[in-house]
Amino acid sequence: MKNKVFAYVCAPFEKDGFPVRETQEYSQSLFRLGYIPICPNVMFAAFLSNTVPSQKQARQDMSLEVLRRCRILVVCGNNITEEMTQEILLAERLGIVTVTFDGLKEVSEYTGPKTPRG
């Protein structure tokens, strides 16, 4: 796994109606595409509660700190939450490449222009 790119998984937190399982599936797909998926929603949910304000803030702060170390931010899902907006704006400010999962997948699978048969 030498020289793989850290890809930050930007997805709604479970409380926003986006199940952890779906976030895990995005992470698995990114792995298959050759990235190292970094998914704070899954990592930090194991030991922090979103219902405890201090833990929620700690999760958000740690997530942004992890994002600073990634080279790409991958927006997963169709709804962008306020928390995701903060992540996207930070990535933009730091010059971190920001793409949608669908766009990244399409580019990764691109094989060149279709040539007409004739």
JOCORGI-V625128 format. One record per backbone hydrogen bond with DSSP energy under -0.5 kcal/mol. CO is the residue of the C=O (numbers start at 1). NH is the residue of the N-H. If there is no record, write none. Layout:
# JOCORGI-V625128
<<CO/NH> <CO/NH>>
This chain:
# JOCORGI-V625128
<<1/4> <5/7> <5/36> <6/8> <6/71> <6/72> <7/38> <8/10> <8/74> <9/11> <10/76> <13/16> <13/18> <14/17> <17/19> <19/22> <19/23> <20/24> <21/25> <22/26> <23/27> <24/28> <25/29> <26/30> <27/31> <28/32> <29/33> <30/35> <31/34> <35/37> <36/7> <37/39> <38/9> <38/40> <39/42> <39/43> <40/44> <40/45> <41/45> <42/46> <43/46> <44/47> <44/48> <49/52> <51/53> <52/55> <52/56> <53/57> <54/58> <55/59> <56/60> <57/61> <58/62> <59/63> <60/64> <61/65> <62/66> <63/67> <64/68> <66/69> <67/70> <71/97> <72/8> <73/75> <73/99> <74/10> <74/76> <75/101> <78/80> <79/81> <81/85> <82/86> <83/87> <84/88> <85/89> <86/90> <87/91> <88/92> <89/93> <90/94> <91/95> <91/96> <92/95> <97/73> <99/75> <100/104> <101/105> <102/106> <103/107> <104/108> <105/109> <106/110> <107/110>>
